[in-house]
């Protein structure tokens, strides 16, 4: 392990782009989503530590975005949808007092990317999906600390991200990777034997593949322990989310895939573990709440007091661990496969999955059809030719092909079911 490349995320290294006293200036991308709203709650409770200078959102919740802008007194608000700018201006005017200066508005598909490069200390990328890649690259290129909750940008653009990131510049915000990050602080890289990524098992834990044939969208959205957006929740139901996290762990910590294990832990108390060469295993545990990982991402190397709930050790509790059923949930092994292929394969896997999840949500694809279709798209893509010479154009072209092919296969599936 000593000859392996330096990891992207290293708790022993501190990257500080801005030297000075006072609160850290923070930009929050995806501010109206689950990660963004919890981050804002954390900031509002810690005004001496953090100051938000910019917010970005897709534009579907302009009233909430305007309220956030007023509460935080931000300089800039960015929306991906240009058509909502008039409504956003009206909402901001209603929030701010007469004569108060309104925030600058950036609009369009590149608005979040422009905001990510603005003057600040830390960019929290809480955007969902591979559209977060450009903002991730912009924040790194601008020299900002990147608190990364958008796993897809690292997965689809791994070599691009690794080429730009300085040591210690990325702090992971996913609960699993924040857990690994903290546990890794206990030893050197040479001490690490294995990374153990925990999974709740989602709403279908314990079901066989046959029992999953008829599950509904409502079933898939009923996650037992986490409150998340619909796409991530369905990814947790298929365990695609866990497959993506295995690829992310490999890229963040440069640990080979055969030393990254997934174990099912229904209570979601232990967020992940590091097994060391001396036989010790360190687990990071908190009640399921994303404010803890967000606080690590924004505050590291300092901890934010009272960031998240704690356990009541005066009460009895049971923590369980089970092996992963790879037959019922083949997504993790498929993710390992595309991760080892590298190049554009992870982008194809992620893009095809995003399309299939939307098809499932709309009723055009059954639950089992998600992974069946993704697997076929990955197989048709074959071995990527780009390897480590990956470019943004390669990623975009591969994603476009994968989305188109996934839609074609989805239509065929829907037509076949209609005829049956």
N, C-alpha and C positions, 0 to 999 in steps of 0.2 A: 504493500500500500504506500510505502514511502515514496515510490517513484511515480505515483499517480498525479494527474494534474491537480492544481489547487482547486478546492471546492468553491462554488459560487457563494454559498452561505457558510460562514465560519464564525461561530460565537466568540472566538478568541481574537478576532480582528474587528476594529471599529473604524468605520469610514465616516468622517465628519466633514461635509462639504462647506459648512459655514461655521466660522469661529465667532463667538460673541455671547453676550449674556441675554437673558430674557427667554420668553417662550420660543419653541421651535416653530418656524413658519411651515405650514403643511398645506398641500393641495390634495383634495379628495376627489378621485375619479369614480363615478358611479354613486353619487352621494344619496340618491333616492332609493337605492337598493338596500338589501339586508346588511351588507358590510358597511355601506356608507352611513346608514342611519345609526348603526351601533357605534361607529367611529365618532360621529357627531355627538352622541350622548356622552362618550368618554371625554371628548374635548371640552364640552360645556361644563363637565364636572372637574376639569383640570385646566382652568384658564391661565394658571401660572406656568404651565408646562407647554401648552400648545396654542397656536394661533392659526386659524385657517384663512388662507389668502385667496383660494379659488376652489370652485365646485364645478363638477361636470356631471351631466346626466343625459340620457337618451332624449328626454323631452316629453315623456308620457305623463309626468306628474308635475306640471309647472307650478301649481299652487304650493306643493311641498317644497320644491326647489326654491321658490321665492321666499318662503318662510325660513328655510335654512340660511339663505343668503342674508336675511335681515338679522337673524339670531347671532350669526357669526361675523357680520359686518365685513363680508369678503370684498376683495377688489374686483374679482372677475367671476362671471358665471358662463359656463359653456354648455351648449346643447347640440346634439348631433342632428336634430331635425330642424331645418331652417323654417319650416312652415309654422312652428310654434312660437317664433320670436315675438309676434304681436301680443299673443296671450301671455308670454312671459313678461314682457314690458308692463302690461296691464297689471299682472299679479305683483310685480315688484313695486309698482307705483302705489298699489293698495297697501303694501306692507310698510313702506317707508313713509316718513312724515313729509309734510309739505316743505319743499325747499331742500330736502335732503338729497345728496348726490347718490344716484343709483349706480350699481356695479356695472362695469364694462361687460358687454355681452359678446361672446364668440359663438358662431353658429356654423353648422355644416359638419360633414363627416370627419374633417380634420381638426375640429375644435378641441377635442380632448387631447389630441397630440400636441397642439400648440400650447395648451394650458400646462401639460406635463413638463414642458421645457421652460416654463416661467420661473421667475426668481423665487425660490423657496429652499427649505432645507430637505424636506421629505415629501415624496409623492406616494400616496396610498392608492394603488391601482385595484379598485374593487369592481371593475367592469367584468361582466360575464361574457365569456366567449372569446374566440380568437381575434375579434376586433380590438382586443386590448393589446395586441402585439405592437402596433405603431406607437401608442403612448408609452409602453414599456421601453422601447428603444429610444424614444425621445428623452425620457427622464434620465436614462443611463448616459446618453450622449451629452446631456446638459450638465452632468455631474451631480445629480441629486441622489440622495439616499432613496432607494426604492423599497417600500413596504409592499410586498407582492402578494395579493390575494387572487389575482387573475392567473391561475395556473396555466390556462390555455396558451397564453403568450409565450411562456417558457417552453411548453411542450411542442408547439408548432414551429417555434423559432429558436430552438435550443442553441445551435452554433452561433446564431446572430447575437443572442443575448450574451453568451459566454465571451464573444469577441469584444463586447463593449464594456462589460461589467468589471469594475475594479475590485480588488479584494475587500470584502466586507460591505460592498455597496448594496447588496440585496439582503433584506431581512424578510423571511417567509412569514406569511400571515395565515395560511391554511392551518387549522388546528393541529393536524398531524405533523406538518413540517415545522411549525413553531415548537411543538413538543420535542421533535428530534433535535432541533436547533439548541434547545435548552439542555437536553440530556447530553449532547455532544460536548458541552462545555466542561464535562467532568473528566475528559481524557483527551489524548492526542489522536490523530487520525490512525496512527499505527496500532492503537489500542482497540479499534473498532472491529468486532467480528461480524456483526449483523445489524441491520435496521429492521425493526418490527413495526409495521404500519397497522394500526387497528382500524377495524370497520364495525359499525353498529350492526351490519347485516341488513339494514333497511327494513321496510315493512314486510318483506317476503322471506325473512330468515327462517330456515328450517323447511321450506317448501322444496319439493322436487321439481324437476323441469316439467314434468307432466302436470303438476298442480299449478304451474304458472301460465298455462295456456290461455286461460280465460280471464286473467286479471284485468281490471279496468283502470282508466286514468285516475279515477278517484282513489282506488286502492293504492296506486303507485305514489300518489301525493300525500298519503297518510304516513309520514315518517314518524317513527316512534320516539325519537329523542331530540331532533334538531328542527328548528323553524327556518326554512331557507326558501329561495326562489324556486319556481316550478321546474326550470330546466335542471338545476343542481339536485333538486329532490328526486326527479325521475332518474337522473344519473346515479343517484344513491340507491334507487330501487333496482337498477340493472347492475350495480357495482362498477359501471363505467367510471364513475368518479374515483373509485379506488384504483382502477387501472391507470387513470391519468396521474394519480398521486404517486404510484410506483415509478412512472417515468419521471415525474417531477423530483422525487427523492434521488433518483439516479443522477439527474442533471445538477441538482443543488449540491450534493455531497460527494459525487464521483465514487459512489459505491456500486460495484457490479450488480447486475440484475439478480444473479444467483445468490446474492447475499442481502436481498431485500424481500422480506416475508410479509404476508398479509394474514392477520388473525382476526377472527370475529369476536367482538366484545360488545354485547348488547347494551350494556349500561352507558356506554360512551363516557366513562369516567377517565380511563387511561387513554390518552390521545395518541400516543405512540411510545415506543421503547427503543433503547439502544443496548445491544448485547456486546459486552467487551470481551477481549481475549482471555481474561482471567476468570471468566465464568459469571461475572457480575452483570446484572441487567438493571438499567435505570429506566424507570417509567415516569413520565410527566402526567400528573392527574389533576383535574379540576372538574366540578360539575359542568355539564355541557353548556357553554356560553362563549360566544365568539369575542366578547370584549377583552378577555385575557390575551388571546393571540394578537388582537389588534393593538393592545397596549404594548406588547413586545415589539411589534413592527414599528410603532411610532416612537417608543421611548428608549429602545435599546441603545447603550448598555445599562441604562437605568430602568428599574421597575416602577410601575405606577401603582401606588398604594390603593387598595380597595377597587381595583379595576374590574374584578369579577367576583362572583359568589365563591364561598369556601364550603368545605364539607363540615357537617356536624358530626364530629367523631364520638359524641356521646350516644349516637344512635347506631344500632346494628345495620349492616348492609352486606350484600353479597355481590361480588364481582366475578363474572364468568368469562371464560375464553374458550372458543371453539375453532377447529380448523375450517378453512374456507372450502365450500362445495364448488369445485371448479366445473362440474358437469352442469349444475343448475345455473351457475354464473360464470360463463366462459370469458367474460370481458377482461378479467385481470390477466389471464394468460395471453389473450390477444394483444393487450397493451404491452406486455413484456416483449412480444414478438415484434411489434412495430417499433418499440423503443430500441431494440437491438438492430433493426434494419436502419434506423435513423434517417437522415436525409429528409425527404418529404413524406415518409410513411406516417409519422405521428400527425402531421397536418391532415392527411387523408383520413385517418382514423377519427380524428376529432370533428372534422367537417361533416363526414358522413353521419356520425352520431348525432350532431346537432340537427341535421335534416330529418333523421329518423325519429328523434324525440318530438319534433314539431309534427311530423306525420302521425305519430302515436297520439299526441294530444288532440289532433283534429279528427281522429277516428279513421284515418286512412291506412293505418298499420297496426297490427296486433302487437302486444307486448313482446312476445318472442320474436316477432319480425324485426325488432330494432337490431338485436345483435346478429341475427341471420343476415340482414341486409348489410350491416357494417362489415361483417366478415367477408362477404362476397366482394364488396367494393375494395377492401384491402387486398384480397387475393388478385383481383383484376389489375390493381395498381402495380403489383409485383415488387421487385427490388428497386428502390430508388437509385437513380444514376447520379444524383447530385452529391451524395455523401457529405463530407465536411465542407464542401464548397457551396453550401446552401446560400441562396440570396432571397431577398424579400419577394422578388418576382417569381422565383421557384415556388415559394410557399403559396402565394396568391393563385398561381396557375394550378397547382395541385389541389387547392381547396375548391376552386371553381369546378374542376373536373369531378372531384369527389361529390360535391353537392348535386351537380347535374346527374351523375350516374345514380346516386342514391334516390333522387326524385324519379328517375326512369324506372328503377327497380320497385319503388313504392307504388307507382301507378300500375305496374304489372301485377303486383301482389293484390292490390285492391280490386283489379279487374278479375283476377282469378277467383277471389273470394265471392265476388258478386255473381259469377257464373256457377259457383258450387251450390 
